[in-house]
Amino acid sequence: MDKAVSNYLEYELRCYKAMKQRQALEDRRQLDRFTAQDMTALERYRRSRYRKHVIEVIEETYESVDELDRQLIELYYFDNSSVINGDGVADKLHISRRDFYNRKQKILDRLGKCLGVES
């Protein structure tokens, strides 16, 4: 997988919680009917639809992996309260560094395929 694609996918995973909260706020707001000239509303609508898509794909990917991979995702990407690197996650999950990076790459490959950004 290309490094830029991998970085993008990791960014989306790290932003998942904030993205989901923002989308919930957007969903609560009723977008009034808008005309073709109202580009701001159109752009908000487009971004909202894309965020929904990314959230769905991340949740589907999360549900489709095994329990160890879920813990990896939670510790490495979702848990913003603690800054933990790959070695720390590997130690916490009692797996080798190589296993950590292989599992992480498998998750990113699956996510990239679902988002259509695989290389």
PyMOL CGO cylinders between C-alpha atoms (Angstrom):
from pymol import cmd
from pymol.cgo import CYLINDER

trace = [
    CYLINDER, 0.00, 0.00, 0.00, 1.24, 3.46, -0.89, 0.3, 1, 1, 1, 1, 1, 1,
    CYLINDER, 1.24, 3.46, -0.89, 2.46, 5.50, 2.12, 0.3, 1, 1, 1, 1, 1, 1,
    CYLINDER, 2.46, 5.50, 2.12, 0.14, 8.43, 1.29, 0.3, 1, 1, 1, 1, 1, 1,
    CYLINDER, 0.14, 8.43, 1.29, -2.88, 6.10, 1.19, 0.3, 1, 1, 1, 1, 1, 1,
    CYLINDER, -2.88, 6.10, 1.19, -1.82, 4.48, 4.45, 0.3, 1, 1, 1, 1, 1, 1,
    CYLINDER, -1.82, 4.48, 4.45, -1.44, 7.91, 6.10, 0.3, 1, 1, 1, 1, 1, 1,
    CYLINDER, -1.44, 7.91, 6.10, -4.88, 8.97, 4.84, 0.3, 1, 1, 1, 1, 1, 1,
    CYLINDER, -4.88, 8.97, 4.84, -6.54, 5.82, 6.20, 0.3, 1, 1, 1, 1, 1, 1,
    CYLINDER, -6.54, 5.82, 6.20, -4.84, 6.21, 9.57, 0.3, 1, 1, 1, 1, 1, 1,
    CYLINDER, -4.84, 6.21, 9.57, -6.00, 9.85, 9.67, 0.3, 1, 1, 1, 1, 1, 1,
    CYLINDER, -6.00, 9.85, 9.67, -9.60, 8.78, 9.07, 0.3, 1, 1, 1, 1, 1, 1,
    CYLINDER, -9.60, 8.78, 9.07, -9.37, 6.16, 11.81, 0.3, 1, 1, 1, 1, 1, 1,
    CYLINDER, -9.37, 6.16, 11.81, -7.91, 8.65, 14.29, 0.3, 1, 1, 1, 1, 1, 1,
    CYLINDER, -7.91, 8.65, 14.29, -10.64, 11.20, 13.45, 0.3, 1, 1, 1, 1, 1, 1,
    CYLINDER, -10.64, 11.20, 13.45, -13.47, 8.64, 13.73, 0.3, 1, 1, 1, 1, 1, 1,
    CYLINDER, -13.47, 8.64, 13.73, -14.83, 9.70, 17.13, 0.3, 1, 1, 1, 1, 1, 1,
    CYLINDER, -14.83, 9.70, 17.13, -14.78, 13.43, 16.35, 0.3, 1, 1, 1, 1, 1, 1,
    CYLINDER, -14.78, 13.43, 16.35, -16.21, 12.79, 12.89, 0.3, 1, 1, 1, 1, 1, 1,
    CYLINDER, -16.21, 12.79, 12.89, -19.05, 10.75, 14.34, 0.3, 1, 1, 1, 1, 1, 1,
    CYLINDER, -19.05, 10.75, 14.34, -19.88, 13.51, 16.86, 0.3, 1, 1, 1, 1, 1, 1,
    CYLINDER, -19.88, 13.51, 16.86, -19.84, 16.16, 14.14, 0.3, 1, 1, 1, 1, 1, 1,
    CYLINDER, -19.84, 16.16, 14.14, -22.06, 14.05, 11.93, 0.3, 1, 1, 1, 1, 1, 1,
    CYLINDER, -22.06, 14.05, 11.93, -24.56, 13.61, 14.75, 0.3, 1, 1, 1, 1, 1, 1,
    CYLINDER, -24.56, 13.61, 14.75, -24.75, 17.41, 15.05, 0.3, 1, 1, 1, 1, 1, 1,
    CYLINDER, -24.75, 17.41, 15.05, -25.23, 17.75, 11.29, 0.3, 1, 1, 1, 1, 1, 1,
    CYLINDER, -25.23, 17.75, 11.29, -27.96, 15.13, 11.32, 0.3, 1, 1, 1, 1, 1, 1,
    CYLINDER, -27.96, 15.13, 11.32, -29.82, 17.06, 14.00, 0.3, 1, 1, 1, 1, 1, 1,
    CYLINDER, -29.82, 17.06, 14.00, -29.77, 20.20, 11.90, 0.3, 1, 1, 1, 1, 1, 1,
    CYLINDER, -29.77, 20.20, 11.90, -32.34, 20.18, 9.20, 0.3, 1, 1, 1, 1, 1, 1,
    CYLINDER, -32.34, 20.18, 9.20, -30.80, 21.34, 5.96, 0.3, 1, 1, 1, 1, 1, 1,
    CYLINDER, -30.80, 21.34, 5.96, -33.35, 23.57, 4.34, 0.3, 1, 1, 1, 1, 1, 1,
    CYLINDER, -33.35, 23.57, 4.34, -34.01, 23.15, 0.67, 0.3, 1, 1, 1, 1, 1, 1,
    CYLINDER, -34.01, 23.15, 0.67, -31.26, 24.85, -1.21, 0.3, 1, 1, 1, 1, 1, 1,
    CYLINDER, -31.26, 24.85, -1.21, -30.81, 26.16, -4.69, 0.3, 1, 1, 1, 1, 1, 1,
    CYLINDER, -30.81, 26.16, -4.69, -27.94, 25.47, -7.04, 0.3, 1, 1, 1, 1, 1, 1,
    CYLINDER, -27.94, 25.47, -7.04, -26.54, 28.93, -6.24, 0.3, 1, 1, 1, 1, 1, 1,
    CYLINDER, -26.54, 28.93, -6.24, -26.19, 28.13, -2.54, 0.3, 1, 1, 1, 1, 1, 1,
    CYLINDER, -26.19, 28.13, -2.54, -22.77, 26.48, -2.83, 0.3, 1, 1, 1, 1, 1, 1,
    CYLINDER, -22.77, 26.48, -2.83, -22.13, 26.62, 0.93, 0.3, 1, 1, 1, 1, 1, 1,
    CYLINDER, -22.13, 26.62, 0.93, -25.12, 24.44, 1.66, 0.3, 1, 1, 1, 1, 1, 1,
    CYLINDER, -25.12, 24.44, 1.66, -24.20, 22.11, -1.21, 0.3, 1, 1, 1, 1, 1, 1,
    CYLINDER, -24.20, 22.11, -1.21, -20.66, 21.78, 0.08, 0.3, 1, 1, 1, 1, 1, 1,
    CYLINDER, -20.66, 21.78, 0.08, -21.90, 21.08, 3.63, 0.3, 1, 1, 1, 1, 1, 1,
    CYLINDER, -21.90, 21.08, 3.63, -24.24, 18.46, 2.25, 0.3, 1, 1, 1, 1, 1, 1,
    CYLINDER, -24.24, 18.46, 2.25, -21.44, 16.81, 0.22, 0.3, 1, 1, 1, 1, 1, 1,
    CYLINDER, -21.44, 16.81, 0.22, -19.10, 16.74, 3.21, 0.3, 1, 1, 1, 1, 1, 1,
    CYLINDER, -19.10, 16.74, 3.21, -21.85, 15.37, 5.42, 0.3, 1, 1, 1, 1, 1, 1,
    CYLINDER, -21.85, 15.37, 5.42, -22.55, 12.53, 2.99, 0.3, 1, 1, 1, 1, 1, 1,
    CYLINDER, -22.55, 12.53, 2.99, -18.84, 11.69, 2.75, 0.3, 1, 1, 1, 1, 1, 1,
    CYLINDER, -18.84, 11.69, 2.75, -18.46, 11.69, 6.56, 0.3, 1, 1, 1, 1, 1, 1,
    CYLINDER, -18.46, 11.69, 6.56, -21.44, 9.32, 6.84, 0.3, 1, 1, 1, 1, 1, 1,
    CYLINDER, -21.44, 9.32, 6.84, -19.83, 7.02, 4.28, 0.3, 1, 1, 1, 1, 1, 1,
    CYLINDER, -19.83, 7.02, 4.28, -16.46, 7.00, 6.09, 0.3, 1, 1, 1, 1, 1, 1,
    CYLINDER, -16.46, 7.00, 6.09, -18.15, 6.38, 9.45, 0.3, 1, 1, 1, 1, 1, 1,
    CYLINDER, -18.15, 6.38, 9.45, -20.12, 3.45, 8.00, 0.3, 1, 1, 1, 1, 1, 1,
    CYLINDER, -20.12, 3.45, 8.00, -17.01, 1.92, 6.41, 0.3, 1, 1, 1, 1, 1, 1,
    CYLINDER, -17.01, 1.92, 6.41, -14.97, 2.27, 9.61, 0.3, 1, 1, 1, 1, 1, 1,
    CYLINDER, -14.97, 2.27, 9.61, -17.78, 0.67, 11.64, 0.3, 1, 1, 1, 1, 1, 1,
    CYLINDER, -17.78, 0.67, 11.64, -18.17, -2.18, 9.10, 0.3, 1, 1, 1, 1, 1, 1,
    CYLINDER, -18.17, -2.18, 9.10, -14.41, -2.77, 9.12, 0.3, 1, 1, 1, 1, 1, 1,
    CYLINDER, -14.41, -2.77, 9.12, -14.35, -2.72, 12.92, 0.3, 1, 1, 1, 1, 1, 1,
    CYLINDER, -14.35, -2.72, 12.92, -17.19, -5.24, 13.11, 0.3, 1, 1, 1, 1, 1, 1,
    CYLINDER, -17.19, -5.24, 13.11, -15.62, -7.53, 10.50, 0.3, 1, 1, 1, 1, 1, 1,
    CYLINDER, -15.62, -7.53, 10.50, -12.25, -8.05, 12.23, 0.3, 1, 1, 1, 1, 1, 1,
    CYLINDER, -12.25, -8.05, 12.23, -11.45, -10.38, 15.12, 0.3, 1, 1, 1, 1, 1, 1,
    CYLINDER, -11.45, -10.38, 15.12, -11.38, -9.31, 18.77, 0.3, 1, 1, 1, 1, 1, 1,
    CYLINDER, -11.38, -9.31, 18.77, -7.61, -8.75, 18.85, 0.3, 1, 1, 1, 1, 1, 1,
    CYLINDER, -7.61, -8.75, 18.85, -7.80, -6.44, 15.83, 0.3, 1, 1, 1, 1, 1, 1,
    CYLINDER, -7.80, -6.44, 15.83, -10.67, -4.55, 17.47, 0.3, 1, 1, 1, 1, 1, 1,
    CYLINDER, -10.67, -4.55, 17.47, -8.54, -4.00, 20.56, 0.3, 1, 1, 1, 1, 1, 1,
    CYLINDER, -8.54, -4.00, 20.56, -5.69, -2.81, 18.32, 0.3, 1, 1, 1, 1, 1, 1,
    CYLINDER, -5.69, -2.81, 18.32, -8.00, -0.32, 16.60, 0.3, 1, 1, 1, 1, 1, 1,
    CYLINDER, -8.00, -0.32, 16.60, -9.34, 0.95, 19.89, 0.3, 1, 1, 1, 1, 1, 1,
    CYLINDER, -9.34, 0.95, 19.89, -5.93, 1.36, 21.52, 0.3, 1, 1, 1, 1, 1, 1,
    CYLINDER, -5.93, 1.36, 21.52, -4.02, 2.71, 18.53, 0.3, 1, 1, 1, 1, 1, 1,
    CYLINDER, -4.02, 2.71, 18.53, -6.67, 4.84, 16.79, 0.3, 1, 1, 1, 1, 1, 1,
    CYLINDER, -6.67, 4.84, 16.79, -9.75, 5.47, 18.93, 0.3, 1, 1, 1, 1, 1, 1,
    CYLINDER, -9.75, 5.47, 18.93, -8.29, 5.97, 22.42, 0.3, 1, 1, 1, 1, 1, 1,
    CYLINDER, -8.29, 5.97, 22.42, -7.26, 9.62, 22.30, 0.3, 1, 1, 1, 1, 1, 1,
    CYLINDER, -7.26, 9.62, 22.30, -6.89, 9.84, 26.07, 0.3, 1, 1, 1, 1, 1, 1,
    CYLINDER, -6.89, 9.84, 26.07, -3.50, 8.15, 25.98, 0.3, 1, 1, 1, 1, 1, 1,
    CYLINDER, -3.50, 8.15, 25.98, -0.75, 8.58, 23.46, 0.3, 1, 1, 1, 1, 1, 1,
    CYLINDER, -0.75, 8.58, 23.46, 0.47, 5.07, 22.79, 0.3, 1, 1, 1, 1, 1, 1,
    CYLINDER, 0.47, 5.07, 22.79, 2.75, 3.96, 19.99, 0.3, 1, 1, 1, 1, 1, 1,
    CYLINDER, 2.75, 3.96, 19.99, 2.81, 0.67, 18.12, 0.3, 1, 1, 1, 1, 1, 1,
    CYLINDER, 2.81, 0.67, 18.12, 5.28, -0.91, 20.55, 0.3, 1, 1, 1, 1, 1, 1,
    CYLINDER, 5.28, -0.91, 20.55, 3.05, 0.02, 23.48, 0.3, 1, 1, 1, 1, 1, 1,
    CYLINDER, 3.05, 0.02, 23.48, -0.02, -1.47, 21.80, 0.3, 1, 1, 1, 1, 1, 1,
    CYLINDER, -0.02, -1.47, 21.80, 1.93, -4.65, 20.97, 0.3, 1, 1, 1, 1, 1, 1,
    CYLINDER, 1.93, -4.65, 20.97, 3.03, -4.97, 24.60, 0.3, 1, 1, 1, 1, 1, 1,
    CYLINDER, 3.03, -4.97, 24.60, -0.46, -4.32, 25.91, 0.3, 1, 1, 1, 1, 1, 1,
    CYLINDER, -0.46, -4.32, 25.91, -1.97, -6.93, 23.57, 0.3, 1, 1, 1, 1, 1, 1,
    CYLINDER, -1.97, -6.93, 23.57, 0.89, -9.40, 24.22, 0.3, 1, 1, 1, 1, 1, 1,
    CYLINDER, 0.89, -9.40, 24.22, 1.82, -9.69, 20.55, 0.3, 1, 1, 1, 1, 1, 1,
    CYLINDER, 1.82, -9.69, 20.55, 5.08, -9.11, 18.73, 0.3, 1, 1, 1, 1, 1, 1,
    CYLINDER, 5.08, -9.11, 18.73, 5.89, -5.83, 16.98, 0.3, 1, 1, 1, 1, 1, 1,
    CYLINDER, 5.89, -5.83, 16.98, 5.81, -7.65, 13.66, 0.3, 1, 1, 1, 1, 1, 1,
    CYLINDER, 5.81, -7.65, 13.66, 2.36, -9.08, 14.41, 0.3, 1, 1, 1, 1, 1, 1,
    CYLINDER, 2.36, -9.08, 14.41, 1.16, -5.60, 15.39, 0.3, 1, 1, 1, 1, 1, 1,
    CYLINDER, 1.16, -5.60, 15.39, 2.34, -4.05, 12.13, 0.3, 1, 1, 1, 1, 1, 1,
    CYLINDER, 2.34, -4.05, 12.13, 1.01, -6.95, 10.04, 0.3, 1, 1, 1, 1, 1, 1,
    CYLINDER, 1.01, -6.95, 10.04, -2.40, -6.69, 11.71, 0.3, 1, 1, 1, 1, 1, 1,
    CYLINDER, -2.40, -6.69, 11.71, -2.42, -2.89, 11.34, 0.3, 1, 1, 1, 1, 1, 1,
    CYLINDER, -2.42, -2.89, 11.34, -1.60, -3.21, 7.63, 0.3, 1, 1, 1, 1, 1, 1,
    CYLINDER, -1.60, -3.21, 7.63, -4.35, -5.82, 7.16, 0.3, 1, 1, 1, 1, 1, 1,
    CYLINDER, -4.35, -5.82, 7.16, -6.86, -3.43, 8.77, 0.3, 1, 1, 1, 1, 1, 1,
    CYLINDER, -6.86, -3.43, 8.77, -5.70, -0.52, 6.59, 0.3, 1, 1, 1, 1, 1, 1,
    CYLINDER, -5.70, -0.52, 6.59, -5.86, -2.69, 3.45, 0.3, 1, 1, 1, 1, 1, 1,
    CYLINDER, -5.86, -2.69, 3.45, -9.43, -3.72, 4.26, 0.3, 1, 1, 1, 1, 1, 1,
    CYLINDER, -9.43, -3.72, 4.26, -10.44, -0.13, 5.04, 0.3, 1, 1, 1, 1, 1, 1,
    CYLINDER, -10.44, -0.13, 5.04, -8.78, 1.17, 1.88, 0.3, 1, 1, 1, 1, 1, 1,
    CYLINDER, -8.78, 1.17, 1.88, -10.52, -1.41, -0.26, 0.3, 1, 1, 1, 1, 1, 1,
    CYLINDER, -10.52, -1.41, -0.26, -13.91, -0.47, 1.20, 0.3, 1, 1, 1, 1, 1, 1,
    CYLINDER, -13.91, -0.47, 1.20, -13.26, 3.25, 0.71, 0.3, 1, 1, 1, 1, 1, 1,
    CYLINDER, -13.26, 3.25, 0.71, -11.93, 2.71, -2.80, 0.3, 1, 1, 1, 1, 1, 1,
    CYLINDER, -11.93, 2.71, -2.80, -8.55, 4.27, -2.09, 0.3, 1, 1, 1, 1, 1, 1,
    CYLINDER, -8.55, 4.27, -2.09, -6.38, 1.19, -2.32, 0.3, 1, 1, 1, 1, 1, 1,
    CYLINDER, -6.38, 1.19, -2.32, -3.22, 1.46, -4.34, 0.3, 1, 1, 1, 1, 1, 1,
]
cmd.load_cgo(trace, "trace")
